[in-house]
Amino acid sequence: MKVLSFILGCLLMVPLVTYAGQAREMPAEQSLPPIPFSLDELHSRIDRTHPLLRGAGAEKTIARGKILKALGAFEPTLVNDTELERFISSSAPSRGTQTVGYNDTLVEALHPSGFKGSAGFRQAIGDARIPDLSFGNGNQQVVLGGYLPLLRGLMINPERAELQRSELANPLAEIKIAQTRQGLFLAAAHQFWEWVAAAKLVDIQKRAVAVAEARYKQVEERAKAGVIAPIDVTEAGQEVHRRREVAIAARRLLEQEQFKLSMFLWENGSPTIPPIDRVPEFPAARQTLTVGEVTAHKLEAMKERPEVKELEVEARINNIDLALAKNNLLPSLDLEAAPARSPEKFVLGLGYRFGVELRFPLLQRRSRGEVLQAQGQAERLVMAQQYRENQVLVDVDNALSAIERARERIEEASQALHLVEIVEEGERYRFSLGTSSVLFVNLRERNTIDSQSQVVRAKAEYYKALALYQWAIGAWAKSPSEAMRVSYR
């Protein structure tokens, strides 16, 4: 019974061992291919890691700094002022030398409307009389003061104008970031498709070299058998070396495009080479846009393009300057009420002073010059806006033209490739019958290689034209693209 149990146990262990071995081998046999690298993933990485885009984000920090700087003109200021005076009164010389004065502690602040006020208290020093707003033992006083411009400076003043300009710094920073993103995305898209096309051209040349090497062996065997002349072996060998040289040049082009594309792929502060095993295939061509879609895109582009938005912000800033310049044409009429600050007046018992001041420049050259400058800038911005809007329309039309011509190139290049492949097959068939030579077969294959390369270049131009259209309509300026989750579909 013990022997029987041992035998049964061994038989049960064999399948388990076999299954465990198969389980260890399955991941290697069923390993998934690399995920193709996509243009959306490239743009997502640019948003996250590219130094130029991250550097453009510092514009927001600069904008916040401008706002804080402008708000500094309206922040409260704590003032502590002590005034003393030694004198001998002419009315009472018997009292001898006197030392009197005060210590003011108050808070001053400027309002955006132009009103400037102060509030605090005064502590008298020495024998002094306080006629107004005294409290305590008669040697303390409530300090209230105000300054109000009635014409020039009321609601429109340099400090408020600077605050309004600083509030536009954040939208201007957003526009600069959008401009940087648009430029980077367009350049990255062009370089991406150049990289893909270079990889496809390398594959074409590799296949051509493999065909030439196989034919060289075939021709060499036929020459040994005396079927063809030895000169054909030389011809086949020459073609092998020629195609290898072209393949090396194609490989160099691919490496060059890889280095260029690496400037858009940053990791840990350094550019990274894109993985060659993740080169994608050219996707299927998109449907042609309708007239209604193109019109809607043009209208949207005239609103979303950063160049147009930038002019709008500049126009708002110029309107602020123009309003300030026109306000400076008004005469200056100011009201002021404040406690007496001179010690000799304070000793006499004068607590507060009130005043009205009128200033009227006779020629107004400075103010009129500022108005003319602002009006001229406004006219320039109107003409610039018209130019930018028309430039947007031309950019969209240019991108559409590029798309259509590239689509036509693909169709014609594909038809040419189909026909040249038929000719190549016919020439190979003739060569197999002995009615053609290695030279003619090589020429037919070269035509096929050229046609395949033309198809690849036409497809690359088509997708670069699509990227140009996205840039022209401002599709990449609306918001940063979100991080892409790369997964199999």
DRENPA-892628 format. One record per residue (C-alpha): residue number from 1; residue in three letters; x negated, y, z negated. Coordinates in steps of 0.5 Angstrom, whole numbers. Layout:
// DRENPA-892628
(kolti NUM; 'ALA'; (X; Y; Z))
...
//
This chain:
// DRENPA-892628
(kolti 1; 'MET'; (0; 0; 0))
(kolti 2; 'LYS'; (-6; 5; -1))
(kolti 3; 'VAL'; (-9; 3; 5))
(kolti 4; 'LEU'; (-2; 5; 9))
(kolti 5; 'SER'; (-1; 11; 5))
(kolti 6; 'PHE'; (-8; 14; 7))
(kolti 7; 'ILE'; (-7; 12; 14))
(kolti 8; 'LEU'; (0; 16; 15))
(kolti 9; 'GLY'; (-3; 22; 11))
(kolti 10; 'CYS'; (-9; 22; 17))
(kolti 11; 'LEU'; (-4; 21; 22))
(kolti 12; 'LEU'; (0; 27; 19))
(kolti 13; 'MET'; (-6; 32; 19))
(kolti 14; 'VAL'; (-8; 31; 26))
(kolti 15; 'PRO'; (-2; 35; 29))
(kolti 16; 'LEU'; (-3; 41; 23))
(kolti 17; 'VAL'; (-11; 41; 25))
(kolti 18; 'THR'; (-9; 41; 33))
(kolti 19; 'TYR'; (-4; 47; 31))
(kolti 20; 'ALA'; (-9; 51; 27))
(kolti 21; 'GLY'; (-14; 51; 33))
(kolti 22; 'GLN'; (-9; 53; 38))
(kolti 23; 'ALA'; (-7; 59; 33))
(kolti 24; 'ARG'; (-14; 61; 33))
(kolti 25; 'GLU'; (-14; 61; 40))
(kolti 26; 'MET'; (-8; 64; 42))
(kolti 27; 'PRO'; (-10; 72; 41))
(kolti 28; 'ALA'; (-16; 71; 45))
(kolti 29; 'GLU'; (-12; 68; 51))
(kolti 30; 'GLN'; (-5; 72; 50))
(kolti 31; 'SER'; (-9; 79; 49))
(kolti 32; 'LEU'; (-5; 85; 52))
(kolti 33; 'PRO'; (-9; 89; 57))
(kolti 34; 'PRO'; (-11; 96; 55))
(kolti 35; 'ILE'; (-5; 102; 55))
(kolti 36; 'PRO'; (-6; 106; 61))
(kolti 37; 'PHE'; (-8; 113; 59))
(kolti 38; 'SER'; (-2; 118; 61))
(kolti 39; 'LEU'; (-2; 126; 62))
(kolti 40; 'ASP'; (3; 127; 57))
(kolti 41; 'GLU'; (-2; 123; 52))
(kolti 42; 'LEU'; (-8; 128; 54))
(kolti 43; 'HIS'; (-3; 134; 53))
(kolti 44; 'SER'; (-2; 132; 46))
(kolti 45; 'ARG'; (-9; 131; 44))
(kolti 46; 'ILE'; (-10; 138; 47))
(kolti 47; 'ASP'; (-5; 141; 43))
(kolti 48; 'ARG'; (-8; 137; 37))
(kolti 49; 'THR'; (-16; 138; 37))
(kolti 50; 'HIS'; (-18; 142; 43))
(kolti 51; 'PRO'; (-22; 148; 40))
(kolti 52; 'LEU'; (-20; 153; 45))
(kolti 53; 'LEU'; (-13; 152; 43))
(kolti 54; 'ARG'; (-14; 152; 35))
(kolti 55; 'GLY'; (-18; 158; 36))
(kolti 56; 'ALA'; (-12; 161; 39))
(kolti 57; 'GLY'; (-8; 160; 33))
(kolti 58; 'ALA'; (-13; 165; 29))
(kolti 59; 'GLU'; (-9; 170; 33))
(kolti 60; 'LYS'; (-3; 169; 28))
(kolti 61; 'THR'; (-8; 170; 22))
(kolti 62; 'ILE'; (-10; 176; 26))
(kolti 63; 'ALA'; (-3; 178; 26))
(kolti 64; 'ARG'; (-2; 177; 19))
(kolti 65; 'GLY'; (-8; 181; 17))
(kolti 66; 'LYS'; (-5; 187; 22))
(kolti 67; 'ILE'; (2; 187; 18))
(kolti 68; 'LEU'; (-2; 187; 11))
(kolti 69; 'LYS'; (-6; 193; 13))
(kolti 70; 'ALA'; (0; 197; 16))
(kolti 71; 'LEU'; (4; 195; 9))
(kolti 72; 'GLY'; (-2; 198; 5))
(kolti 73; 'ALA'; (0; 205; 7))
(kolti 74; 'PHE'; (7; 204; 3))
(kolti 75; 'GLU'; (4; 200; -3))
(kolti 76; 'PRO'; (5; 204; -10))
(kolti 77; 'THR'; (-1; 207; -13))
(kolti 78; 'LEU'; (-3; 208; -20))
(kolti 79; 'VAL'; (-6; 214; -22))
(kolti 80; 'ASN'; (-9; 217; -28))
(kolti 81; 'ASP'; (-11; 224; -28))
(kolti 82; 'THR'; (-14; 228; -34))
(kolti 83; 'GLU'; (-15; 235; -33))
(kolti 84; 'LEU'; (-19; 240; -38))
(kolti 85; 'GLU'; (-20; 247; -38))
(kolti 86; 'ARG'; (-24; 252; -43))
(kolti 87; 'PHE'; (-23; 259; -44))
(kolti 88; 'ILE'; (-22; 265; -48))
(kolti 89; 'SER'; (-15; 268; -48))
(kolti 90; 'SER'; (-15; 276; -46))
(kolti 91; 'SER'; (-9; 277; -50))
(kolti 92; 'ALA'; (-11; 273; -56))
(kolti 93; 'PRO'; (-19; 274; -56))
(kolti 94; 'SER'; (-19; 273; -64))
(kolti 95; 'ARG'; (-17; 265; -63))
(kolti 96; 'GLY'; (-24; 264; -59))
(kolti 97; 'THR'; (-25; 259; -54))
(kolti 98; 'GLN'; (-20; 254; -53))
(kolti 99; 'THR'; (-20; 247; -50))
(kolti 100; 'VAL'; (-13; 245; -47))
(kolti 101; 'GLY'; (-11; 240; -41))
(kolti 102; 'TYR'; (-7; 234; -40))
(kolti 103; 'ASN'; (-7; 227; -38))
(kolti 104; 'ASP'; (-2; 224; -33))
(kolti 105; 'THR'; (-1; 217; -32))
(kolti 106; 'LEU'; (4; 216; -26))
(kolti 107; 'VAL'; (6; 212; -20))
(kolti 108; 'GLU'; (6; 214; -13))
(kolti 109; 'ALA'; (9; 211; -7))
(kolti 110; 'LEU'; (10; 213; 1))
(kolti 111; 'HIS'; (17; 210; 4))
(kolti 112; 'PRO'; (17; 209; 11))
(kolti 113; 'SER'; (22; 214; 12))
(kolti 114; 'GLY'; (17; 219; 11))
(kolti 115; 'PHE'; (19; 221; 3))
(kolti 116; 'LYS'; (13; 221; -2))
(kolti 117; 'GLY'; (15; 220; -9))
(kolti 118; 'SER'; (12; 220; -16))
(kolti 119; 'ALA'; (14; 218; -23))
(kolti 120; 'GLY'; (10; 218; -29))
(kolti 121; 'PHE'; (9; 222; -36))
(kolti 122; 'ARG'; (4; 227; -38))
(kolti 123; 'GLN'; (1; 227; -45))
(kolti 124; 'ALA'; (-1; 234; -47))
(kolti 125; 'ILE'; (-8; 236; -49))
(kolti 126; 'GLY'; (-9; 242; -54))
(kolti 127; 'ASP'; (-4; 247; -56))
(kolti 128; 'ALA'; (0; 247; -49))
(kolti 129; 'ARG'; (7; 249; -48))
(kolti 130; 'ILE'; (12; 244; -44))
(kolti 131; 'PRO'; (18; 248; -41))
(kolti 132; 'ASP'; (21; 242; -37))
(kolti 133; 'LEU'; (23; 235; -39))
(kolti 134; 'SER'; (19; 234; -45))
(kolti 135; 'PHE'; (20; 229; -50))
(kolti 136; 'GLY'; (16; 226; -56))
(kolti 137; 'ASN'; (14; 232; -61))
(kolti 138; 'GLY'; (14; 237; -55))
(kolti 139; 'ASN'; (7; 235; -52))
(kolti 140; 'GLN'; (9; 230; -47))
(kolti 141; 'GLN'; (13; 231; -41))
(kolti 142; 'VAL'; (16; 226; -36))
(kolti 143; 'VAL'; (13; 227; -29))
(kolti 144; 'LEU'; (17; 227; -23))
(kolti 145; 'GLY'; (15; 229; -16))
(kolti 146; 'GLY'; (17; 228; -9))
(kolti 147; 'TYR'; (15; 230; -1))
(kolti 148; 'LEU'; (20; 230; 4))
(kolti 149; 'PRO'; (19; 232; 11))
(kolti 150; 'LEU'; (26; 235; 15))
(kolti 151; 'LEU'; (24; 235; 22))
(kolti 152; 'ARG'; (17; 232; 24))
(kolti 153; 'GLY'; (16; 226; 20))
(kolti 154; 'LEU'; (23; 224; 18))
(kolti 155; 'MET'; (24; 217; 20))
(kolti 156; 'ILE'; (19; 217; 25))
(kolti 157; 'ASN'; (12; 218; 23))
(kolti 158; 'PRO'; (5; 215; 24))
(kolti 159; 'GLU'; (5; 210; 18))
(kolti 160; 'ARG'; (12; 207; 20))
(kolti 161; 'ALA'; (9; 207; 28))
(kolti 162; 'GLU'; (3; 203; 26))
(kolti 163; 'LEU'; (8; 198; 22))
(kolti 164; 'GLN'; (12; 197; 28))
(kolti 165; 'ARG'; (6; 196; 32))
(kolti 166; 'SER'; (4; 191; 27))
(kolti 167; 'GLU'; (10; 187; 27))
(kolti 168; 'LEU'; (10; 186; 34))
(kolti 169; 'ALA'; (3; 183; 33))
(kolti 170; 'ASN'; (6; 176; 32))
(kolti 171; 'PRO'; (10; 176; 38))
(kolti 172; 'LEU'; (4; 178; 42))
(kolti 173; 'ALA'; (-1; 172; 38))
(kolti 174; 'GLU'; (5; 167; 40))
(kolti 175; 'ILE'; (4; 170; 48))
(kolti 176; 'LYS'; (-4; 169; 48))
(kolti 177; 'ILE'; (-3; 162; 45))
(kolti 178; 'ALA'; (2; 160; 50))
(kolti 179; 'GLN'; (-3; 163; 56))
(kolti 180; 'THR'; (-8; 159; 53))
(kolti 181; 'ARG'; (-4; 153; 53))
(kolti 182; 'GLN'; (-1; 154; 60))
(kolti 183; 'GLY'; (-9; 155; 63))
(kolti 184; 'LEU'; (-11; 149; 59))
(kolti 185; 'PHE'; (-5; 144; 61))
(kolti 186; 'LEU'; (-6; 146; 68))
(kolti 187; 'ALA'; (-14; 145; 68))
(kolti 188; 'ALA'; (-13; 138; 64))
(kolti 189; 'ALA'; (-8; 136; 69))
(kolti 190; 'HIS'; (-12; 137; 75))
(kolti 191; 'GLN'; (-18; 134; 72))
(kolti 192; 'PHE'; (-14; 128; 70))
(kolti 193; 'TRP'; (-12; 127; 77))
(kolti 194; 'GLU'; (-19; 128; 80))
(kolti 195; 'TRP'; (-21; 123; 75))
(kolti 196; 'VAL'; (-15; 118; 77))
(kolti 197; 'ALA'; (-17; 119; 84))
(kolti 198; 'ALA'; (-24; 118; 83))
(kolti 199; 'ALA'; (-23; 111; 79))
(kolti 200; 'LYS'; (-19; 109; 85))
(kolti 201; 'LEU'; (-24; 111; 90))
(kolti 202; 'VAL'; (-29; 106; 86))
(kolti 203; 'ASP'; (-24; 100; 86))
(kolti 204; 'ILE'; (-24; 101; 94))
(kolti 205; 'GLN'; (-31; 101; 95))
(kolti 206; 'LYS'; (-32; 95; 90))
(kolti 207; 'ARG'; (-28; 91; 94))
(kolti 208; 'ALA'; (-31; 94; 101))
(kolti 209; 'VAL'; (-38; 91; 98))
(kolti 210; 'ALA'; (-35; 85; 96))
(kolti 211; 'VAL'; (-32; 84; 103))
(kolti 212; 'ALA'; (-39; 86; 106))
(kolti 213; 'GLU'; (-43; 81; 102))
(kolti 214; 'ALA'; (-38; 75; 103))
(kolti 215; 'ARG'; (-39; 77; 111))
(kolti 216; 'TYR'; (-46; 77; 110))
(kolti 217; 'LYS'; (-46; 70; 108))
(kolti 218; 'GLN'; (-41; 67; 113))
(kolti 219; 'VAL'; (-45; 71; 119))
(kolti 220; 'GLU'; (-52; 68; 116))
(kolti 221; 'GLU'; (-49; 61; 116))
(kolti 222; 'ARG'; (-46; 62; 123))
(kolti 223; 'ALA'; (-53; 64; 125))
(kolti 224; 'LYS'; (-57; 58; 122))
(kolti 225; 'ALA'; (-52; 54; 126))
(kolti 226; 'GLY'; (-53; 58; 132))
(kolti 227; 'VAL'; (-46; 60; 134))
(kolti 228; 'ILE'; (-48; 67; 134))
(kolti 229; 'ALA'; (-55; 71; 135))
(kolti 230; 'PRO'; (-59; 73; 129))
(kolti 231; 'ILE'; (-58; 81; 130))
(kolti 232; 'ASP'; (-51; 80; 128))
(kolti 233; 'VAL'; (-54; 78; 121))
(kolti 234; 'THR'; (-58; 84; 121))
(kolti 235; 'GLU'; (-52; 88; 122))
(kolti 236; 'ALA'; (-48; 85; 117))
(kolti 237; 'GLY'; (-54; 86; 112))
(kolti 238; 'GLN'; (-54; 93; 114))
(kolti 239; 'GLU'; (-47; 94; 113))
(kolti 240; 'VAL'; (-48; 91; 106))
(kolti 241; 'HIS'; (-53; 96; 104))
(kolti 242; 'ARG'; (-49; 102; 107))
(kolti 243; 'ARG'; (-43; 100; 103))
(kolti 244; 'ARG'; (-47; 99; 96))
(kolti 245; 'GLU'; (-50; 106; 97))
(kolti 246; 'VAL'; (-43; 109; 98))
(kolti 247; 'ALA'; (-40; 105; 92))
(kolti 248; 'ILE'; (-46; 108; 88))
(kolti 249; 'ALA'; (-44; 115; 90))
(kolti 250; 'ALA'; (-37; 114; 89))
(kolti 251; 'ARG'; (-39; 111; 82))
(kolti 252; 'ARG'; (-43; 118; 81))
(kolti 253; 'LEU'; (-37; 122; 83))
(kolti 254; 'LEU'; (-33; 118; 77))
(kolti 255; 'GLU'; (-38; 119; 72))
(kolti 256; 'GLN'; (-38; 127; 74))
(kolti 257; 'GLU'; (-30; 127; 73))
(kolti 258; 'GLN'; (-31; 123; 67))
(kolti 259; 'PHE'; (-35; 128; 64))
(kolti 260; 'LYS'; (-31; 134; 66))
(kolti 261; 'LEU'; (-25; 131; 63))
(kolti 262; 'SER'; (-28; 130; 57))
(kolti 263; 'MET'; (-28; 137; 55))
(kolti 264; 'PHE'; (-21; 136; 54))
(kolti 265; 'LEU'; (-21; 130; 50))
(kolti 266; 'TRP'; (-24; 132; 43))
(kolti 267; 'GLU'; (-25; 128; 37))
(kolti 268; 'ASN'; (-29; 130; 31))
(kolti 269; 'GLY'; (-31; 137; 34))
(kolti 270; 'SER'; (-34; 133; 40))
(kolti 271; 'PRO'; (-32; 132; 47))
(kolti 272; 'THR'; (-30; 124; 48))
(kolti 273; 'ILE'; (-31; 120; 55))
(kolti 274; 'PRO'; (-24; 118; 57))
(kolti 275; 'PRO'; (-24; 110; 57))
(kolti 276; 'ILE'; (-25; 107; 64))
(kolti 277; 'ASP'; (-21; 101; 63))
(kolti 278; 'ARG'; (-15; 106; 61))
(kolti 279; 'VAL'; (-14; 109; 68))
(kolti 280; 'PRO'; (-7; 109; 70))
(kolti 281; 'GLU'; (-4; 107; 77))
(kolti 282; 'PHE'; (0; 113; 81))
(kolti 283; 'PRO'; (7; 113; 79))
(kolti 284; 'ALA'; (13; 113; 84))
(kolti 285; 'ALA'; (14; 120; 87))
(kolti 286; 'ARG'; (19; 124; 84))
(kolti 287; 'GLN'; (26; 126; 87))
(kolti 288; 'THR'; (26; 133; 91))
(kolti 289; 'LEU'; (29; 139; 87))
(kolti 290; 'THR'; (35; 142; 90))
(kolti 291; 'VAL'; (36; 149; 91))
(kolti 292; 'GLY'; (40; 150; 85))
(kolti 293; 'GLU'; (35; 147; 81))
(kolti 294; 'VAL'; (29; 151; 84))
(kolti 295; 'THR'; (33; 158; 83))
(kolti 296; 'ALA'; (35; 156; 76))
(kolti 297; 'HIS'; (27; 155; 75))
(kolti 298; 'LYS'; (25; 161; 78))
(kolti 299; 'LEU'; (30; 165; 73))
(kolti 300; 'GLU'; (28; 161; 67))
(kolti 301; 'ALA'; (20; 163; 69))
(kolti 302; 'MET'; (21; 170; 70))
(kolti 303; 'LYS'; (23; 170; 62))
(kolti 304; 'GLU'; (19; 164; 60))
(kolti 305; 'ARG'; (12; 166; 63))
(kolti 306; 'PRO'; (7; 169; 58))
(kolti 307; 'GLU'; (5; 174; 63))
(kolti 308; 'VAL'; (12; 177; 63))
(kolti 309; 'LYS'; (13; 177; 56))
(kolti 310; 'GLU'; (7; 180; 55))
(kolti 311; 'LEU'; (9; 186; 59))
(kolti 312; 'GLU'; (15; 186; 55))
(kolti 313; 'VAL'; (11; 187; 48))
(kolti 314; 'GLU'; (7; 192; 51))
(kolti 315; 'ALA'; (13; 196; 53))
(kolti 316; 'ARG'; (16; 196; 46))
(kolti 317; 'ILE'; (9; 198; 43))
(kolti 318; 'ASN'; (9; 204; 48))
(kolti 319; 'ASN'; (16; 206; 46))
(kolti 320; 'ILE'; (14; 207; 39))
(kolti 321; 'ASP'; (8; 211; 42))
(kolti 322; 'LEU'; (13; 215; 46))
(kolti 323; 'ALA'; (18; 216; 40))
(kolti 324; 'LEU'; (12; 218; 36))
(kolti 325; 'ALA'; (9; 223; 41))
(kolti 326; 'LYS'; (16; 226; 42))
(kolti 327; 'ASN'; (17; 227; 34))
(kolti 328; 'ASN'; (11; 231; 34))
(kolti 329; 'LEU'; (14; 236; 39))
(kolti 330; 'LEU'; (18; 238; 33))
(kolti 331; 'PRO'; (16; 244; 28))
(kolti 332; 'SER'; (14; 242; 21))
(kolti 333; 'LEU'; (19; 243; 16))
(kolti 334; 'ASP'; (17; 240; 9))
(kolti 335; 'LEU'; (20; 240; 2))
(kolti 336; 'GLU'; (16; 239; -4))
(kolti 337; 'ALA'; (17; 239; -11))
(kolti 338; 'ALA'; (12; 237; -16))
(kolti 339; 'PRO'; (9; 238; -23))
(kolti 340; 'ALA'; (4; 244; -24))
(kolti 341; 'ARG'; (-3; 241; -23))
(kolti 342; 'SER'; (-7; 247; -25))
(kolti 343; 'PRO'; (-9; 247; -32))
(kolti 344; 'GLU'; (-9; 255; -32))
(kolti 345; 'LYS'; (-2; 255; -30))
(kolti 346; 'PHE'; (0; 249; -35))
(kolti 347; 'VAL'; (-2; 253; -41))
(kolti 348; 'LEU'; (2; 259; -38))
(kolti 349; 'GLY'; (8; 254; -39))
(kolti 350; 'LEU'; (9; 253; -32))
(kolti 351; 'GLY'; (12; 246; -32))
(kolti 352; 'TYR'; (14; 245; -24))
(kolti 353; 'ARG'; (13; 248; -18))
(kolti 354; 'PHE'; (18; 248; -11))
(kolti 355; 'GLY'; (16; 250; -4))
(kolti 356; 'VAL'; (18; 250; 3))
(kolti 357; 'GLU'; (13; 250; 9))
(kolti 358; 'LEU'; (14; 251; 16))
(kolti 359; 'ARG'; (9; 250; 21))
(kolti 360; 'PHE'; (10; 251; 29))
(kolti 361; 'PRO'; (5; 250; 34))
(kolti 362; 'LEU'; (5; 255; 39))
(kolti 363; 'LEU'; (3; 251; 45))
(kolti 364; 'GLN'; (4; 244; 43))
(kolti 365; 'ARG'; (-2; 242; 48))
(kolti 366; 'ARG'; (-3; 236; 44))
(kolti 367; 'SER'; (4; 233; 43))
(kolti 368; 'ARG'; (5; 235; 50))
(kolti 369; 'GLY'; (-1; 231; 52))
(kolti 370; 'GLU'; (1; 225; 48))
(kolti 371; 'VAL'; (8; 225; 51))
(kolti 372; 'LEU'; (5; 225; 58))
(kolti 373; 'GLN'; (1; 219; 57))
(kolti 374; 'ALA'; (6; 215; 54))
(kolti 375; 'GLN'; (11; 217; 60))
(kolti 376; 'GLY'; (5; 215; 65))
(kolti 377; 'GLN'; (4; 208; 61))
(kolti 378; 'ALA'; (12; 207; 61))
(kolti 379; 'GLU'; (12; 208; 69))
(kolti 380; 'ARG'; (6; 203; 70))
(kolti 381; 'LEU'; (9; 198; 66))
(kolti 382; 'VAL'; (15; 198; 70))
(kolti 383; 'MET'; (11; 197; 76))
(kolti 384; 'ALA'; (7; 192; 73))
(kolti 385; 'GLN'; (13; 188; 71))
(kolti 386; 'GLN'; (16; 188; 78))
(kolti 387; 'TYR'; (9; 185; 80))
(kolti 388; 'ARG'; (9; 180; 75))
(kolti 389; 'GLU'; (16; 178; 77))
(kolti 390; 'ASN'; (15; 177; 84))
(kolti 391; 'GLN'; (8; 174; 82))
(kolti 392; 'VAL'; (12; 168; 79))
(kolti 393; 'LEU'; (17; 167; 84))
(kolti 394; 'VAL'; (11; 167; 89))
(kolti 395; 'ASP'; (8; 162; 84))
(kolti 396; 'VAL'; (14; 157; 84))
(kolti 397; 'ASP'; (14; 158; 92))
(kolti 398; 'ASN'; (7; 156; 93))
(kolti 399; 'ALA'; (8; 150; 88))
(kolti 400; 'LEU'; (14; 148; 92))
(kolti 401; 'SER'; (10; 148; 98))
(kolti 402; 'ALA'; (4; 144; 95))
(kolti 403; 'ILE'; (9; 139; 93))
(kolti 404; 'GLU'; (12; 138; 100))
(kolti 405; 'ARG'; (6; 138; 104))
(kolti 406; 'ALA'; (3; 133; 99))
(kolti 407; 'ARG'; (9; 129; 100))
(kolti 408; 'GLU'; (8; 129; 108))
(kolti 409; 'ARG'; (1; 127; 107))
(kolti 410; 'ILE'; (2; 121; 103))
(kolti 411; 'GLU'; (7; 119; 108))
(kolti 412; 'GLU'; (3; 120; 114))
(kolti 413; 'ALA'; (-3; 117; 111))
(kolti 414; 'SER'; (1; 111; 109))
(kolti 415; 'GLN'; (3; 110; 116))
(kolti 416; 'ALA'; (-4; 111; 118))
(kolti 417; 'LEU'; (-6; 106; 113))
(kolti 418; 'HIS'; (-1; 101; 115))
(kolti 419; 'LEU'; (-3; 101; 123))
(kolti 420; 'VAL'; (-11; 101; 121))
(kolti 421; 'GLU'; (-10; 95; 117))
(kolti 422; 'ILE'; (-6; 91; 123))
(kolti 423; 'VAL'; (-12; 93; 127))
(kolti 424; 'GLU'; (-17; 91; 122))
(kolti 425; 'GLU'; (-13; 84; 122))
(kolti 426; 'GLY'; (-13; 83; 129))
(kolti 427; 'GLU'; (-21; 85; 130))
(kolti 428; 'ARG'; (-22; 80; 125))
(kolti 429; 'TYR'; (-18; 75; 128))
(kolti 430; 'ARG'; (-22; 76; 135))
(kolti 431; 'PHE'; (-29; 75; 131))
(kolti 432; 'SER'; (-26; 69; 128))
(kolti 433; 'LEU'; (-25; 67; 136))
(kolti 434; 'GLY'; (-32; 69; 138))
(kolti 435; 'THR'; (-29; 75; 142))
(kolti 436; 'SER'; (-32; 80; 138))
(kolti 437; 'SER'; (-38; 82; 134))
(kolti 438; 'VAL'; (-40; 84; 127))
(kolti 439; 'LEU'; (-40; 92; 129))
(kolti 440; 'PHE'; (-33; 92; 131))
(kolti 441; 'VAL'; (-31; 89; 125))
(kolti 442; 'ASN'; (-35; 93; 121))
(kolti 443; 'LEU'; (-32; 99; 124))
(kolti 444; 'ARG'; (-25; 97; 123))
(kolti 445; 'GLU'; (-26; 96; 116))
(kolti 446; 'ARG'; (-29; 103; 115))
(kolti 447; 'ASN'; (-23; 106; 118))
(kolti 448; 'THR'; (-19; 102; 113))
(kolti 449; 'ILE'; (-23; 104; 107))
(kolti 450; 'ASP'; (-22; 112; 110))
(kolti 451; 'SER'; (-15; 111; 111))
(kolti 452; 'GLN'; (-14; 108; 103))
(kolti 453; 'SER'; (-18; 114; 101))
(kolti 454; 'GLN'; (-14; 119; 104))
(kolti 455; 'VAL'; (-8; 116; 101))
(kolti 456; 'VAL'; (-11; 116; 94))
(kolti 457; 'ARG'; (-13; 123; 95))
(kolti 458; 'ALA'; (-6; 125; 98))
(kolti 459; 'LYS'; (-3; 122; 92))
(kolti 460; 'ALA'; (-8; 126; 87))
(kolti 461; 'GLU'; (-6; 132; 91))
(kolti 462; 'TYR'; (1; 131; 90))
(kolti 463; 'TYR'; (1; 130; 83))
(kolti 464; 'LYS'; (-3; 136; 82))
(kolti 465; 'ALA'; (2; 140; 86))
(kolti 466; 'LEU'; (7; 137; 81))
(kolti 467; 'ALA'; (3; 140; 75))
(kolti 468; 'LEU'; (2; 147; 79))
(kolti 469; 'TYR'; (10; 147; 79))
(kolti 470; 'GLN'; (10; 146; 71))
(kolti 471; 'TRP'; (5; 151; 70))
(kolti 472; 'ALA'; (9; 156; 75))
(kolti 473; 'ILE'; (16; 155; 72))
(kolti 474; 'GLY'; (12; 156; 65))
(kolti 475; 'ALA'; (14; 149; 62))
(kolti 476; 'TRP'; (8; 149; 58))
(kolti 477; 'ALA'; (9; 156; 55))
(kolti 478; 'LYS'; (16; 154; 51))
(kolti 479; 'SER'; (13; 150; 45))
(kolti 480; 'PRO'; (7; 146; 43))
(kolti 481; 'SER'; (8; 139; 46))
(kolti 482; 'GLU'; (9; 134; 40))
(kolti 483; 'ALA'; (4; 128; 38))
(kolti 484; 'MET'; (6; 122; 43))
(kolti 485; 'ARG'; (6; 115; 40))
(kolti 486; 'VAL'; (3; 111; 45))
(kolti 487; 'SER'; (7; 104; 46))
(kolti 488; 'TYR'; (8; 99; 51))
(kolti 489; 'ARG'; (15; 99; 55))
//
